[in-house]
């Protein structure tokens, strides 16, 4: 049995999903929440939730930040974004924050069931429309590390200083490291970001929310 929590501030949508899934024997809706804080409160009182269907636009605590917090505190719980937005910035941020799947709210029953099954099994799942869009953006949805490469603490520090327009000499002086070390980190950052120059690196950092 796959136990599901639905997080959405529209009761009509929650009821619709419950009705849609009520005849699927292996999926059970066991909890619901109207905002991110209710999601976190629910998870503190029960440990039997496998998958969360997470709306992005919720009051008090939105789905983006809630997903980040849940993924950090409850890494075994799988999250599927369920949203009306198909813009790449929302898809990318939800993936970065820990979501394993992303569906549009007009997805049909078969897609919803398949997504829950696959994500619960440890796979990634995106509806066809988003898969095509991700492919067109040359994003590897099977390997989110290629989309959001892991940066070391030092790389994050240097990236933020670069984005604040500090030169390599200024960064070296500020961090008490050599100029060549800074240049080496700069080259590694551009390689991880898949860009060719500092302007591209700054643009990549802004678009992918790496700045502090």
C-alpha positions in Angstrom: 0.0 0.0 0.0 1.2 3.5 -0.9 0.1 6.1 1.6 -0.4 9.5 0.2 -0.7 13.0 1.6 -2.4 15.7 -0.6 -1.2 19.3 0.0 -3.4 21.9 -1.7 -5.3 24.9 -0.6 -8.3 24.0 -2.7 -10.6 21.5 -1.1 -12.3 20.8 -4.5 -9.0 19.6 -6.0 -8.3 17.4 -2.9 -11.7 15.9 -3.1 -11.3 15.3 -6.9 -8.0 13.5 -6.4 -9.5 11.3 -3.6 -12.4 10.4 -5.9 -10.0 9.7 -8.8 -7.9 7.3 -6.7 -10.5 5.7 -4.6 -10.7 2.6 -6.8 -6.9 2.1 -7.0 -6.3 -0.7 -4.4 -2.6 0.0 -3.9 -2.9 3.8 -3.2 -4.6 5.2 -0.2 -5.1 8.9 0.7 -4.5 9.1 4.4 -3.9 12.8 5.0 -4.5 16.2 3.6 -3.1 19.7 4.2 -4.0 23.2 3.1 -0.6 24.8 3.4 3.1 23.9 4.0 2.9 24.3 7.7 0.1 21.8 7.9 2.2 19.4 5.9 5.1 19.7 8.4 2.7 19.4 11.4 1.2 16.2 9.9 4.6 14.7 9.4 5.5 15.3 13.0 2.6 13.2 14.2 2.7 10.3 11.8 5.4 8.2 10.1 3.3 6.3 7.6 3.3 8.7 4.7 5.1 7.5 1.5 4.3 10.1 -1.1 3.2 13.8 -1.0 1.3 15.4 -3.8 2.5 19.0 -3.3 0.9 22.1 -4.7 3.3 24.9 -5.3 1.2 28.0 -4.7 -0.1 27.6 -1.1 -0.6 30.2 1.6 1.7 30.7 4.7 4.4 28.2 3.5 4.4 27.5 -0.2 5.2 24.2 -1.9 8.7 25.2 -3.0 10.0 25.9 0.6 7.9 23.0 2.1 9.5 20.6 -0.4 12.9 21.7 0.6 12.2 21.3 4.3 10.5 17.9 3.9 13.3 16.6 1.7 15.9 17.6 4.3 14.1 16.3 7.4 12.3 13.3 5.9 14.4 12.1 3.0 12.5 8.8 2.6 9.2 10.6 1.7 8.8 11.1 -2.0 7.3 14.4 -3.3 5.4 15.0 -6.6 4.7 18.6 -7.5 1.1 18.9 -8.6 0.8 22.4 -10.2 -0.9 24.5 -12.8 2.5 26.0 -13.7 4.6 24.4 -16.4 7.2 27.2 -16.4 10.8 25.9 -16.3 11.7 28.0 -13.2 9.1 26.2 -11.1 10.1 22.7 -12.5 13.8 23.3 -11.9 13.3 24.7 -8.4 11.1 21.9 -7.3 13.6 19.4 -8.6 16.4 21.2 -6.8 14.4 21.3 -3.6 13.9 17.5 -3.7 10.8 16.7 -5.7 11.0 13.4 -7.5 8.2 14.2 -10.0 6.2 17.0 -11.5 2.6 16.8 -12.8 0.2 19.4 -14.1 -3.2 19.6 -12.5 -4.9 18.6 -15.6 -3.1 15.3 -15.8 -5.4 12.3 -16.2 -5.9 9.4 -13.8 -3.5 7.0 -15.5 -0.6 9.5 -15.3 -1.3 10.3 -11.7 -1.3 6.6 -10.7 1.8 5.9 -12.7 3.6 8.9 -11.2 2.8 7.8 -7.6 3.9 4.2 -8.3 7.2 5.2 -10.0 8.2 7.8 -7.5 7.4 5.5 -4.6 9.7 2.9 -6.2 12.5 5.5 -6.3 12.2 6.6 -9.9 11.6 10.1 -11.3 8.4 11.0 -13.2 7.4 13.9 -15.3 4.3 14.2 -17.5 4.9 14.0 -21.2 4.5 17.7 -21.8 7.2 18.5 -19.2 9.5 15.7 -20.3 9.5 17.2 -23.8 10.1 20.7 -22.4 12.9 19.5 -20.2 14.4 17.6 -23.2 14.2 20.8 -25.2 16.1 22.6 -22.5 18.7 19.9 -22.6 18.1 18.9 -19.0 18.8 15.4 -17.8 15.8 14.5 -15.7 17.2 11.1 -15.0 20.1 12.6 -13.2 19.3 15.8 -11.3 22.9 16.2 -10.3 23.6 17.3 -13.9 20.8 19.8 -13.6 21.9 21.1 -10.1 25.5 20.0 -9.6 26.6 19.8 -6.0 28.9 22.6 -5.0 31.4 22.5 -2.2 31.1 25.1 0.6 34.2 26.8 -0.9 32.7 26.8 -4.4 29.5 28.3 -3.1 31.5 31.0 -1.3 33.5 31.9 -4.4 30.5 31.7 -6.7 28.7 34.3 -4.5 31.7 36.6 -4.5 32.0 36.3 -8.3 28.4 37.3 -8.6 29.1 40.3 -6.4 31.7 41.4 -9.0 34.8 40.6 -7.0 37.9 39.9 -9.1 39.9 36.7 -8.5 42.6 38.8 -6.8 40.0 40.3 -4.4 38.5 36.9 -3.7 42.0 35.5 -3.0 42.7 38.3 -0.6 39.3 38.0 1.1 39.5 34.3 1.6 43.2 34.1 2.4 43.9 31.7 -0.5 46.1 32.1 -3.6 45.0 33.7 -6.9 45.6 30.4 -8.7 43.4 28.5 -6.3 40.6 31.0 -7.0 41.1 30.6 -10.7 41.0 26.8 -10.3 37.7 27.0 -8.5 36.4 29.4 -11.1 37.2 26.9 -13.9 35.6 24.1 -11.9 32.4 26.2 -11.4 32.2 27.0 -15.1 32.7 23.3 -15.9 29.9 22.2 -13.5 27.6 24.9 -14.9 28.4 24.1 -18.5 29.2 27.7 -19.3 32.2 29.3 -21.1 32.7 32.6 -19.2 32.0 34.5 -16.1 28.9 36.2 -17.5 27.4 32.8 -18.2 28.4 31.6 -14.7 26.6 34.5 -13.1 23.5 34.1 -15.3 23.5 30.3 -14.4 23.8 31.1 -10.7 20.9 33.5 -10.7 18.6 31.3 -12.8 19.2 28.3 -10.6 18.9 30.1 -7.3 22.5 29.5 -6.1 23.0 32.9 -4.6 22.7 33.5 -0.9 
